[in-house]
Amino acid sequence: MTSHGYPLNLLLDDRLCVVVGGGAEAAVRAGNLLEAGAKVLVVGEAETPGLEALHSSRLSVEHRSFEERDLDEAWLVVQTSQDTALARRLGALCQARRIFFCAVDQPETSSYAHLALVRAGSLTVAIGTEGRAPALGRRLREELSRVLSESGAAEEVERLATLRATTPSTERREALGRAVADVHFTGALRFRKD
């Protein structure tokens, strides 16, 4: 079971996405974009540990400061540095060019927010906080990942897919409804109270 930062239905195949900034966060974002099929340009002056492990012909890395030309042909831009002036500049440039933009941990300048995704085989669960509480999204992703793994959710999806494929279309709704009728969560979600 893996967790990723982009929904499967984000259609980025062979589309340019730009990651501005460095550090481990830039490597994570670049990896997620590559997994979604994008061509990725990482532009930043800071070292970016983890990029060397990505090994992709769709990845370009340039160790320099951001330049406006980096947005040419871009579909999506992610800024991983905490530079608020750069976030405002990038946000304005992306808005003028109609490019989706997210400054990590700066939702006020972003046009979209990342979702924390949990995958168990073909099952994907998304968690969003509109960029306002990313630590909570990450923690809930970890907990849901554990719950889905322990429950055998990936195997259950395959069982249900087989049932769906072998059930006549006129009977599917009722048969699948019966098959999932007992699905439920047990336990409680707890938050620290101080």
C-alpha positions in Angstrom: 0.0 0.0 0.0 1.4 3.4 -0.9 0.4 7.0 -0.4 0.7 9.6 -3.0 0.2 13.3 -3.5 -1.9 13.4 -6.7 -5.2 11.9 -7.6 -5.2 9.3 -10.4 -7.7 11.4 -12.4 -5.3 14.4 -12.7 -4.5 14.1 -16.4 -0.8 15.1 -16.5 0.6 12.5 -19.0 3.4 14.2 -20.8 2.4 17.7 -19.5 5.0 20.0 -18.0 4.8 20.6 -14.3 7.3 22.8 -12.5 8.6 22.4 -9.0 10.2 25.6 -7.7 12.5 25.2 -4.7 14.6 22.5 -3.2 14.9 20.3 -0.3 13.2 16.9 0.5 9.8 18.4 -0.1 10.7 19.2 -3.8 11.8 15.6 -4.3 8.6 14.3 -2.9 6.5 16.6 -5.1 8.6 15.8 -8.2 8.2 12.1 -7.5 4.4 12.4 -7.2 4.2 14.4 -10.4 6.3 11.8 -12.3 4.1 9.0 -11.0 1.1 10.9 -12.4 2.8 10.8 -15.8 4.0 14.4 -16.0 7.2 15.8 -17.4 8.8 17.6 -14.4 11.2 20.5 -14.2 12.7 21.2 -10.8 14.2 24.7 -10.5 16.0 25.7 -7.3 19.2 26.8 -5.8 19.0 24.6 -2.7 20.2 21.0 -2.8 17.3 18.5 -3.3 18.2 15.1 -1.7 16.1 12.3 -3.1 16.0 13.5 -6.8 18.7 11.1 -7.8 16.5 8.1 -6.8 13.7 9.2 -9.2 15.6 8.0 -12.4 13.3 9.3 -15.0 13.8 10.7 -18.5 10.9 13.0 -17.8 12.7 14.8 -15.0 14.9 17.9 -15.6 16.8 19.6 -12.8 18.2 23.1 -13.0 20.3 24.5 -10.0 19.4 28.1 -10.3 16.8 30.7 -9.3 13.3 30.7 -10.9 12.9 32.6 -14.1 9.6 33.5 -15.7 10.4 31.5 -18.8 10.2 28.3 -16.6 6.4 28.7 -16.9 6.4 28.4 -20.7 4.1 25.4 -21.5 3.6 24.5 -17.8 0.2 23.1 -16.7 0.9 23.1 -13.0 3.5 24.7 -10.6 4.4 23.8 -7.1 6.6 26.0 -4.9 8.2 24.1 -2.0 10.3 27.0 -0.5 8.8 29.2 2.2 9.6 32.4 0.4 6.3 34.4 0.6 7.5 37.1 -1.8 8.2 34.4 -4.4 4.9 32.7 -3.7 3.0 36.0 -4.4 5.0 36.5 -7.6 4.5 33.0 -8.8 0.8 33.1 -7.9 0.3 36.2 -10.0 2.3 34.9 -12.9 0.4 31.6 -12.8 -2.9 33.3 -12.6 -2.1 35.5 -15.6 -1.2 32.4 -17.6 -4.0 30.2 -16.2 -1.6 27.7 -14.7 -2.6 25.8 -11.5 -0.3 26.9 -8.6 0.3 25.6 -5.1 2.7 27.2 -2.7 3.2 24.5 0.0 2.0 25.7 3.4 0.9 29.0 1.9 -2.8 28.4 0.8 -3.5 32.1 0.5 -1.4 32.4 -2.7 -2.5 29.0 -4.1 -5.1 28.1 -6.8 -5.3 24.5 -5.6 -4.4 22.4 -2.5 -2.8 19.0 -2.5 -4.7 16.1 -1.2 -3.3 13.4 1.0 -4.0 10.1 -0.8 -4.1 6.6 0.6 -4.2 3.7 -1.9 -5.0 0.1 -1.2 -4.8 -1.6 -4.6 -7.4 0.0 -6.8 -9.0 1.8 -3.8 -8.0 5.5 -3.3 -9.1 7.6 -0.4 -8.4 11.4 -0.5 -8.1 13.7 2.5 -8.1 17.5 2.0 -7.8 20.4 4.4 -7.8 23.1 1.7 -4.1 23.5 2.5 -4.9 24.9 6.0 -3.8 21.9 8.1 -1.4 19.7 6.0 0.0 18.0 9.1 -3.5 16.7 10.0 -3.9 15.4 6.4 -0.6 13.6 6.6 -1.5 12.0 10.0 -5.0 10.9 8.8 -3.4 9.4 5.7 -1.0 7.4 7.9 -4.0 6.2 10.1 -6.2 5.3 7.1 -3.3 3.6 5.4 -2.9 1.4 8.5 -6.7 0.7 8.7 -7.0 -0.2 5.0 -4.0 -2.5 5.2 -5.2 -4.3 8.3 -8.7 -4.7 6.9 -7.5 -6.2 3.6 -9.2 -3.5 1.6 -7.1 -4.1 -1.6 -8.2 -7.7 -1.7 -11.8 -6.7 -1.0 -11.8 -4.4 -4.0 -10.6 -7.3 -6.2 -13.3 -9.6 -4.8 -16.0 -7.0 -5.5 -14.6 -6.3 -9.0 -14.9 -10.0 -9.8 -18.4 -10.1 -8.4 -19.3 -7.1 -10.5 -17.8 -8.7 -13.7 -19.7 -12.0 -13.2 -23.1 -10.5 -12.2 -25.6 -9.7 -14.9 -25.9 -5.9 -15.2 -29.6 -6.0 -14.2 -28.7 -7.6 -10.9 -25.4 -5.7 -10.1 -26.9 -2.9 -8.0 -28.6 -5.2 -5.7 -25.8 -7.8 -5.5 -23.1 -5.3 -4.9 -25.3 -3.4 -2.4 -25.6 -6.7 -0.4 -21.9 -7.3 -0.7 -20.9 -4.0 0.9 -23.9 -3.7 3.4 -21.7 -4.7 6.4 -18.8 -2.4 5.6 -18.2 0.0 8.6 -15.6 1.6 10.7 -15.1 0.7 14.3 -13.3 2.7 17.0 -13.1 6.5 17.4 -11.1 9.3 15.9 -9.3 11.2 18.7 -7.7 14.6 18.7 -5.3 16.0 21.3 -7.1 18.2 23.7 -4.9 20.9 25.3 
